[in-house]
Amino acid sequence: MSSAMHGLLVFWITVTVIQWPLPSAVGATFGATDSVTEIYVSFDRNNSVFSFRERPDDFTVAHARFDNAINRTGFSYLSITTVNDYTYQLNSSVQAYAAGLAEGFLTRELISLHFLNTIGSFCQNRTTSSCQKLETFLKQNLDWITDNVNANPDDSYWYQVRLFYEQIRGLQDGYQGTPAQITMDVDDFLGIYLLQISTDVYDISKALSDDGGDAEWPQYGHCSALIKLLPGNKEIKDILIAHDTWTSYKAMLRILKRYDTYLHENPIESDPVLGHTMTFSSYPGSITSIDDFYVLSSAMVTMETTNPLFNKNLYKKIQPKCVLESVRSMVANRLADHGDDWSQIFSQFNSGTYNNQWMIVDLKNYDQYFHEVLPGFVTVLEQIPGQIRYADLTDTLLSKGYWASYNLPYFPDIFNMSGVPEMVAKYGDFFSYDQSPRAQIFRRDQSQVVDIESMIKIMRYNDFKNDPLSRCNCTPPYSGENAISSRSDLNLPDGQYPFPELSFGLGGGIDMKLTSLSMAFETLTFLAISGPTFDPLPPFQWSKAFNNTSVPHFGHPDLFQFGPVYFNGTF
């Protein structure tokens, strides 16, 4: 086994491609099949021993169900439930570790394939010294985290951080099929832990490079997001909340997840955290969404779009004494009751990595009797290294009827400190907050959104050869990047483009997720579509894609032509 595969066992599976007709959104289903696998995790309290079981017993602490339906619907499905027993003092740690064990065991084949597709060659393209620096940084970070957890055993924030790492350790042990003892030790460099924090790692790597990396073209993800109020007769009929993830097509091995883990806020409290149950889009080997898109039992929907960081000097602020973004987002999701405290919880110990514009939609601040959005309904937060800004933008949403997000900072000071004005001066409106292509497309088309069908249409929108807002100083004179859901694979490999963002690449929008007040409030349901957008564009197909061997895609369907599915954890 090569050093790059340390900590991972590789499972090879044969993938049979099954093509399915495209259903309408009205006819979308929950994707139930007869291929569900299950596992139970038992815990012998007398001997502190975990074990896997095919059936429940008196010692069951976690139950997981999994359906690898990716060739049928474009997604696999995972649901995890833990047993909430108030009488056992380590209950939350037992739940977290057991939940990780169950997920790691049931999804181990997809974890292996996703690892090969995304980070299996991570250090092959970097010098030995740079990877050693990264490993040292992550070890120092974990040591600092552990010291703070041990020094603050009853603090709610640090208690949730502890549970996060214990769940990751369970995921690692479940993947290996060897239940062990509960611990925060996840020091598995180039293993599952790196899959979990992969979005943080790109910024850490730049911070550790001698020159700050290629700051002009940082490797950041893209997304599009839209919150839309549906008006009724002098009232608000419904609220639609949608998100597209943009990234490399190598990441299209997807899992929709539901966690019912009744973790306590701290060792003293007996009540579960407010965000004890969540549904979200995710990936193999991660206990967070990464996209990020969550529907929470606290009656909130949280999502983000990633912002660029062009100011090379800010990378110097990224230091090991921090809590990484993936950890902070999960802690905030579990503990927060409203958008304001979500922002304050997330802001603590800012890592300055994976810098995003977060949108927290608090559905509790909607008066269903009067059909009114109340103050504090939507909170927007942005971070860069050393800086956090957040504000209640409910009035802005009410005045415009929509709120859109598209990878450019809303807050002027964040926009300026990120180095974006220099990019506007050099390359033009593509980097402008108000005049970028997606800003203009959302502004032009949002009024056409009147129901779920039309919301899907705008979030999957890409007509780059005909839309004047998709044009650029390019040859040919347009780019598949200039749309709500990107299709960079349809740009010409030999085209002429003024900067890399507009050019050819095997990447773009890889999904769409959508929920509403009526869908999310009680059942935590959302609608999802897997794969790059099509209609009027051709569907993406690996076997026909230019230079397809340059991007690993083990376990993927060949053809991504899937319709919508509804998901709430029932399958």
N, C-alpha and C positions, 0 to 999 in steps of 0.2 A: 504494500500500500504506500503510495507516495505521501510525502509530507503534506502536500496540499489537501489530502483527504484525511488528515488526522482527526480522529473523533467521529468519523462517519463510516458506516457500512453501506456499501452500494448495492442496491437491489435492482436488478434488471427485469423489466416487464415488457411483454409484447402488447402493443397498442393496436387495437382494431378501430378503424375510423368508421363511424356510423353517421350518415348525413340525415338530418331531420328537416322537415318543412318548417317554414317560418310562421309561427302563430301570431295573431294580433295580440295587442296588450290586453284586450278584453278577454281573450281566451287563454291567457297565460295561466299556468298551473304551478303547483308547489313542487313539481319534480319528483313525486313519490315513485319509488321503484321497488322491485323485489330483490335488490342487490345490497341491502343494508347489512353492515356488519356491526357487531356490538362487543363491548368489553366492560367488565366490572372490575373495580379496584377495591380490594379489601384491606383492612388494617387491623392487625392483631395488637391491641393496646397493651396487653401484658408483656409482649416481647418486642413491641415497636417495629413490627415487620409488615411491609406492604407486599401484596401478591395480586396477580391477575386471575380473574375468574370468568368463566363463560356464563355463569348464572349468578344472581344476587344471593347473598347469604347474610347472616346476622352481623357481619363485620364490614359490609359494603359501605364505602364512603364516596365513591364516584361511579357514574355510569356514563358511557359515551356511545353514540351511534354515528356511523359514518357511511356515506354513499358516494363512491367515486363515479359520478354521472357526467364527467367532463366530455365524453364523446357523444352524450345525448343532449346536454343542455349548455355545455361550456363551463360548468361549475361542478365541483364536488361539494358535499354538504357535511357539516359536523355539528353535533349537538352534545354538550357536556353538562351534566347535572351533578352537583355534590350534595351530600347529606349534611344537614345543619343540625348539629347536636350541641346544645348549649352547655352540657355538663362536662365537656372535655376541654381543658384549658388550652391545649394546642390545636383546638378545632380548626381555626383558620389556616394555620400552617399545614395541617393534614389535608384540608380541602384543596389548598393551592397546589401542593405537591402531587396529590392524587389526580387532580385535573390535568396537570402536565403529563403525568405518567400515561393516562388514558389517551390523550391526544397524540403523544409521541409514538405510542404503540400502534394505534389505528392508522396513522397517516405516515408511517415510516417510509413507505415506498415513494410517496410523493415528495417527502422531505429530501430523500436522496436525489431524486431527479431534479427538483428545484435547485438544490445545491449545485449540481453539475451545470445547470443552465445559467445560473446567476453569479456565483462567487467561487466556483470550483477552481478557476484559474486566476483568482484575485491577485496572488503574489507573483504569478508568472510574468505579469506585465510591470512589475515593480522591482526595484533593487532589493537585495537582501536586507540592507541597512534600513530602508524605509519600512519594511514589514516588521523588522525588529523594533523600530521606534513605535509603530502602532501597537504591537503586542505589549510593550512596556507601558505605554499610555493607558491601555485598557486595564492592565494589572494594577497600576497606580489608582485608577478610577475605582476599580472594584474594592481595593483596600480601603480607600477613603469612604466609600459607601458603607462598607461593613462596619467601620469604626463608628460612623454616625448612627447606624441602626443599633449597634450594641450600646451606645451611649444614651440612646433615647428610646428605651424599650416600650414605653407606654404612649409615646407621641403618635398621633394618628397618621401623620404624613410618613414618618419613617417606618411605621408598622406596615403600611401599604407598600412601601418600597421593598421591605423585606419579603413580603408575600409575592411580589413580582418576581424576584430572583429565585425564590423557592419554587415557583411554578415553572420557570425556565429550567431549573435543575431537574424537575420532574419530567419535563419534555425531553431533555437529554437522556435521562435514564430510561424513559419509556421507549425512546427510539432504539436504544441498545437492547431493550427487552430485559433489563436487569434492575428491578426496583432496589433501592438502597435506603439510606437515611436522609432525612430532611436537612438540607443545607443550602446556603446561599452561594456556594462555590460553583460558579459557572465558567471558570477560567478554561475554556475550551477553544482556544484561538483557532480560527479557520474551521470551526464547527458550527453547531446550531446557534450558539450565542451570536456569531457574526451574522447569520441570517436575520436574527431578531433586530440587531442594531445596524443593519447595513446602511440605512439612510443617514445615520449619525456618522458612520465610518468614513464616508466620502469627504465630509467637511473636516473630520479629524486628520485625515491623510493630507489634506491641503495645508492644514495648520502645521503639520510636522515637516512639510517639505521646506527646503532651504529658501525658496523664493515665493512661498505662498501658493504654489501651484499655478495653473493657468486660470487666473482670476477672471480674465475676460470671458472665458467660456466655461464657467463652472459646471460640474456634472450634477445638475439638480433635476428633480422631477417636475413635470408640468401637470396641471389639472384645470378643469373648468367647473365652476359651481354656480348654482342659481337658487335663490329663494324667491318664490313668486306667490303673491297674494291673489286669490281668486275672488273677485268681487261678486256680491249678490245684490239684492234690492236694499240699498242703504246699509249693507252689512258685508262682512267677509265670509264667504261661503266655505273656503278651505284654504290651506296653506301647503304649497308643494315645495319640497326641498330635494335638490338633485345634485349629483356629483359625477364627473368623468375623471378617471385616472389616465394620465399620459405617462408613458414610460417605454422602455425597450420591450419589444415583443417577446423577448426571451422570458419575461416574467408572467406569461399568460397561463400558468398552471395555478388555478385559483380555487379557493375554498370559501364558501359562505358559512359563517359560524354563529352559534348561539352558546353563550355561557350563562348558566344558572349556578353561580357560585356564591353562596350566602356568607361571604366573608364579613367578619366583625370589623367595626371601625378601628378598634384598638383592643388590647387584651382585657381591658376593664369593661367595655361595653358588651351587652348581650344582643343588641339589635344589629341586624346586618347593615352594611353600607347602603346608601341610597341607590348607587349604581350596581346593585348585586346581579342584575340580569342585563344582558346586552346582546344585540344582533349586529353583525358587521361583516363587511367584505374583508378578505384576508388572503394569506399565502401559506404554503406549507412551511413549518418551522418557525412560525411567529405567533405569539399570543396576543399581539396587537394587530390592528388593521393594516398599518403602514400606508394605506391609500390617502388619508384616513377618513372613514365614514362609519359612524356609530349611531345606533338607536338604543337609548338607555331607559332602564326602569325608573329613573328619576324624571321621566317625561321630558328629556332633552335629546336633541339631535346635535352631534358635534361632527364637524368636518373641516377640512383645510385645503388650501391650494399653496403650493410651494413658491416662495419668493427667491429671486436670484441674489447672489452676494458678489458684487463686482469690486468692492473695496477690499483690496488685498491686505490692507493694514488691520482689518477687523479679525482676520484669522489668528492674529497674535493673542487675542483675548480668549481663545479656546484652550482651556487648561484642564488637567485631570480632576481637580476638585470641583465637581459639578454632578448633576443628575441628568443623564442623557434624555433626549426628547421623547423617545419611545416609552421610557419609564414614567416621565412626568405626565404624559398624556393619559396613560392608564390610571395613575393615581388620581388625577383630576376627574376622570370619568367615574371613578368609584366613589369619591368623597363628595363631590359638589352637588349643591341643591339648585343653584341658579348660575347664570352666565358670569356674574360678577365674581362669585367665589371660585368658579371654575378657573377664571383668568388668574386670580390671586394664587391659587394652589399651583397652577401650571408655571407661574412666574418664578417660583422659588428655585434657587440653585440653577439658574439658567445656564445651559451648556453652550448656547450659541450655535448649536448644530441643528441641521434640518430645519431651516428657518422658514416659517410658514405664516400665512394669514388664516387664522382659525375663525370659524363662525360657530357660535353656540346658540342654538335656537331653543328657547325655553318654552315648551308647549303649555306649561302650567300658567304662563302669563297670557293666556287666551281665554277670555270669558265666553264660554259656549252659550250661555243664556242670552247675552247681548251681542254675541258674534263680534267681539272687539279684541283687537290686539292691545295689550296693556304695556306700560313702560317696562323696559328690561326684557322685552321679548327676544331681541337678537343682540348678542354681544360679539364684537369683532376684536380680535387680538392679533398682534404681530410682534415678532421678536427678531433681533439680530444679536450677535455677540455683544453683551453688555447693555442691551437696551430692550425694553418691553413696553408696548403701548396697547391699551385696550379701552374701549368705550361702548356705551349703549347706543346703538344706531337704529333703534326702533323707529324714531321719527323720520330718519332718512328712508327707511323701508316703506313706511306709510305714505310718505309724500311722493315717492316714485312708483310704488306698487311692486318693486322688485329690488333685489340686491344681487349683484353678480360679482364673481371673483375669478381672476384669470392671470395669476402669477406675477402681478405687479403690486407693490405696496400701496395701501390706501392712505396711510398716515404720512404727511409730507416729510416729517423729520426722518422716518424710517426710509422713505423713498430716497431722500438725499444722502443719508449716511451709507446706504447700500451701494452707492456709486452708480445708480441708474441714470441720473441726469447726464453724466458723461457719455453713456451709451446712446441716449436720445440725441445728443449733439453730434455724435459720430455716425449713427446709423438711422436716425429718424424715428417715425411714429410707432414702429413696431414695439419700442420700449416705453412709449408714452402711456400714462395711466388713462387718460381720457380718449386718446385717438388711436390706440392700438387696434388691430383688426377685431379682436374678440370684444373689446369694449364697445366698438361701433356696431357689431353684429347683435350683441345682446340688447343694446339700446334700440336698434331698429326693429327687432323681431319679438321682444318680450311681450308686447301687447297682444300677440297672436296666441299666447298660452292661455287656454280657457279650461283645460282638463288634463288628465294624465296623458292621453294620446298626444296632445300638442306639446306637452312638456317633454315627452320622449323625443318628439321630432326636433325641438330646438337643441336638446342636449346631444343628439346624434348628428347634428347638422354639419354637413360638409359638401359644398358644391363649388369647390375652389376654381374650377375651370370657367365657371359662368358668373360667379358672384364678383362684382367690382371691388368689394372690400377684401377679397382674397388676392388681389393683384399686388405685384411688387416689381421692383427694378431688377427683374430676373429674366433669364432666357430658358424656357418660355416665361411669359410675363405673369406668372401666378405661382403659388405654393400651397401644397396640401397642409402646411402648418398653419395657415391663416384661416382657421375655422374653429368652431366650438369643440369639435372632436377631430384631432389631427390625423392625417394619413401621410406621414412623411415617406412611406414606402412607395407612394404614387408619384413622387417627384422624380425627375429624370436623373439617373446616376451621372450622366455627362452634361447636366444642365449648368447654367451659370447663375450663381447666387451670391449676393453681397456679403453674407455671413453664414456660418454653419447652421444656425437655427432653421433657416429656410430650405436647406438642401435635402438630398436623399438620405434616408436612414431607415433601418428596420425597427421603427418605433412610431408611437402615436397614441391616440386614445385607445385603451384596451378594454373599456367597459363603460357602463352607465348604471348608477344606482339612484333610486328615487323613492322617497317616502312622502307622507302627508300627515296632517293632523289626525285624520280619521284612521289612517293605517298604523301610525306609530304609537298613538297615545296609550292604548291598552294592550295591543297584541304584539307590538315591536316588529311590525311587518315592513319590509321594503321590497321593491321591485328591482330586478337586476338583469342586465343584458351583458353577455360575455363577448369580447372580441372587438376588433376595429369596426368602425361604422361602415355601412354599405347602403345602397339604394339612395341616390342614383349611382354610387360608386360600385365597382366590382368588389365582392367579398374577398377578404385576405385569405390566401392559400399558400402554405409553406412551399409546396412542391413547385409553384409557379413564381415564387418571389425571387427577384434578382439577388444574387449573392447569398442565397439562403443558408449555405453551409458555414458562413462566417458567424452565425448566431446559433448557439446550441438551443435545441428545443425538444429535448427528450420528454416523451409522455404527452406532447401536445396533439390535439386533433390536427389533421392536415388542413381542413377547410373550416374557417370560422364564419358560419352563417346561422347564428343562433337567434332565437326569439327570446322574449322576456319570461322570467320566472318570478313568482312571488316567494319570499322566504321569511319565515318567522321561527325556524327551528323545528317545524313539524314536517317530517318526511318518512 
